[in-house]
Amino acid sequence: MPPIASQPYTTPARVWELGLPSKTLFGPDSNLAPGVVALPSVVVQTGTGTMDAEGNPHDTYPALRIRCFRAGTINQANIVNPGQLPAFQLSADGGVTYERPIVCSRDMDTAYVDDVGRGIRWVLGGSAPVYAVGDEWQTSATPSPDIVALVEACSSGCNQFLVGSFKLPLTTWPTFMERVVAWLVRWELIVKRGLSADQDMGQYAPDSKVMTLMGWSAIGWLQAAQRGDFQDDPDFSGAGSVFVEADVMLPMIREPGFGNRSWMP
């Protein structure tokens, strides 16, 4: 019987935002699977430039668009640019709203428009790379399947600490818990990728205290939650989802004072 999907406490995009370096773990020499960007399709075009897209998408984006806001030509080697570099607007909702214009890079023959927050790079080129106002392309993207799987697995691992002290499933939780999950995902990615002899990633181990977690280790924070230290946190209590009954609830990590021997009256 297939396992029941665990409630995720964060998203792939938040993992990137809260816990991942932009490029360190992924790359051509990495065994981690990156996200996928579909080949862009033309929505409207009167210019002659081409458009492609690449990158490591941070989340699922069903309708990404790029639209030419200011006409222009990308730089070409040994040719003086007859006008100006084109500027583009990005949209993540299929063209309902657009962000502020971005001028493409000054690279020769192939230029770029980077959507850093989503992990997407738009690639401009062609034999006659002229872009007209209103030229528009659309694509879709999905995040790394490794990150998607680990968000679920690490969220399930958090539940192993919370069960018995909190009423599960949680209806609300603090943002800091998202960060804890992001760091757990980061560590699992590091373990899966493997390290070379000159890399020291021990500082990111779940039981290591780090300043970026306000001095907590990820495991230490979960153990504190297990003890009920955060029972008064309004982000946890939500719609009365948290309960801690100190007179009957015992921490799961507690061991009997007499070791492993049992006593019978």
N, C-alpha and C positions, 0 to 999 in steps of 0.2 A: 504494500500500500504506500503510495507516495506521501512524503511528509507534508504536514500542514504548514503553509507559509506563515512565518512570524511577522508580527506587526513591526514595520520598520520605524526606527526612531529618528531617522534623518533621510536625506535623499543623496544621490550621487553628486548633485551640484553642490550641496552643503558640505559633503566630504571634501571636495576640492577647495571650497571656500575656507573651511575651518581646519583642515588637517593635512592637505597634500601640497608638496612643492609642485611648481608648474610643469617641470619637465624631467626631474631627476629619475623617477622610477620607470618611466616609459621611454621607448626609443627602439631603434633598429636592432640593438643587441639585447633587448629585454624579452623575457618569456611571458610578460603580461599582455593580455589582449587589449588593444586600444578601442576607443569608440569608432563608429563608422559614420562617414558623411556621404550621402548619396550624390550622384552626379547632378549638378544644377540643370534646371530646365528654364527655357526662356519664357517669361511672362509677356513682356513687350520689348521690342528692340528696333531701333532705326539706325543705330551706330554700327560699326564694323568690328568692335573689340569682342574678345571671347571672355568667358567667365567659368572658372572652376572653383572647387572648394575642397579643403582638406583639414586635418587637425585631429584632436582627441576630444570629442564633444564631452562636456561635463554632465549632460543630462539628456533626456529625450526632448527633441525639438521637432515637432511635426511640420512646421511651416516657417522656415527661416527665409527671409528675403533680403536682397540688396538692390537698391535703386539709385541710379545716377542722379545726383542733385545739381552738380555743376559739370557742364560739358568739358571735355578735354582729351588729351592724348598722353599715354604713358611714355616715358623716356625710352628712346631707342639708341643703341650704340652707333656712334659716328654720325648721328643725325641731330640737328638742332630742333628742339621741340618747337613746333610752329605756334603753340598757344600756351596752355597751362595744364597742369595735372588735374585730372577729374576728381570730383569729390562725390562720396556716396553716403547714403543713409541705410541703416540696418533696421530690420523688423523681426521680431520673434513671434508675432501673432498673425502671420499671413498677410501683412500689409494694412492691418487696422490702424496701428500706430507705428511711427518711425522715430529713431533716435537722432541725435544731432549729427550733422554731416562730418565725415572723416575724409581727409585728403589721402589718396593712395600713396604708397611709398615711392621714393625716387629711383628705385632700382631700374636698371636697363633691361629692356625687352620683356621682362616679366615683373609685374608690380604686385603689391599685396595690400589688402585691407584686413587688419586683424580685429577679430571680435574676441578680445582677451577673456572677458568674463564668461564666455560660453565655450572657449577652447576651439574656435573655428577660425580658419584663415581663408579668405577669398582670394583667388589667384587670377590676375588680369593678364591678358596677352593677346596673341594673334599677329598676323602679318601686317594688318593695318589697324592698330589698336586705338581706334577713336571711339569715344563713348559720348552718346547724346543724352540730353536731359530726358528723364523718364524711362531710359533703358532699365529693365528689371529682370531679375532671375530669382528662382526659388529652389530650395533644397530642403531635405530633412536630415536628421541626425539622431543617433542613439549612443548612449554612454558605454564605457568599458563593461563587458559582461562580468569581468572579475570584480569590479567595484559593486555592481548590482548584487551579485551573489554574496559578497562579503558584508554588505550593509544588512542583509537579511540574517546572515549567520551571526554577526556580532550583536545585532539587536536581540536575537534569541538568547545569546550568551548573557546579555544584561538581565534578561528575565530570570535566569537561573539564580541571580543574586537577589532580585526583587521579590520573587515568589515567597510567600509566608510573611512578608512585611508590608506588601502593597496588594491591593485588589487589582488583579490583572484581568483583561488588558487595561493599561492606562488610557485615560481619555485625554490627559494633558501631561506635559513633562517640561522641565526647564531647558532653556537653550544650552546650558552647560552640559546636559546629558547628550545633546547632539554632538558636542565637541568630543566628549568621551568616546562615543561610537566612532566618530571620524578618526580619532587616534588609534582605536582598536583596528579599524579597517586599514589604516596606514601601516601598522605593524604587520598585519597578515599579508599585505602586499609585499612588504620588505622580505618576509620569510619566504614567500612564494618565488620572488624574483631571485633571491640568493645574493650574497655579497662577495666581492673580491677581497683579497687579503688587505688591501689598503683602505677599505671602507669600515668605518666604525659607526654602526647604527644602534648600538646598545642604549643610547640615550632615549630612544623612542620605544623601548620595551614597555609593555603595559604596567610593569611594577616599578618603573623608574619615575621619580619625581622630577618634573620639569617646570620651569617658570612659565611657559606658555599655557600650562594648565593651572596657573595660580598656585604652584607648589604641590599640587596633588599628583599622584600617579593615577592612571585610569582605573587600575584595580583597587587602589586605596579609596577612591571616590565611590566605587560600587559597593565596597565593604561598608563604608559609612552609610550609604543609602540602605543597605541591608540591616544595619543596626537601628535604623529609624531616625538617624540624625537629622534628616530633612523633612520630617513629617509635617512641620509647620510651613514649609515652602508653599506659597499659594500656587506656584506653577505646577506642583505635583498634585495638590489637593483637588484642583479642577472641580468637577461635579460630585464631590464627596467620594472620589475614587480611592483615596488613601485611608487605610486604617492601621493603627499600631496599638496592640493591646499588650502592654508590657508585662502584665501579670500572667499571661498565658503564652505569649509569643517568645520563642527562643531563637537567637541567631543561629543560622545553619552551621556556622564555623565553631560553635561552642563544643567543647569536649568535656566529658565527665572528669571530675577532679581525681578519681581513683584510677585513671588510665583506661586500659581496655578490659579490666576484670569486671565481672558483673556481681551483684550482690542480691541475694534472695532472703527474705525474712524467714 
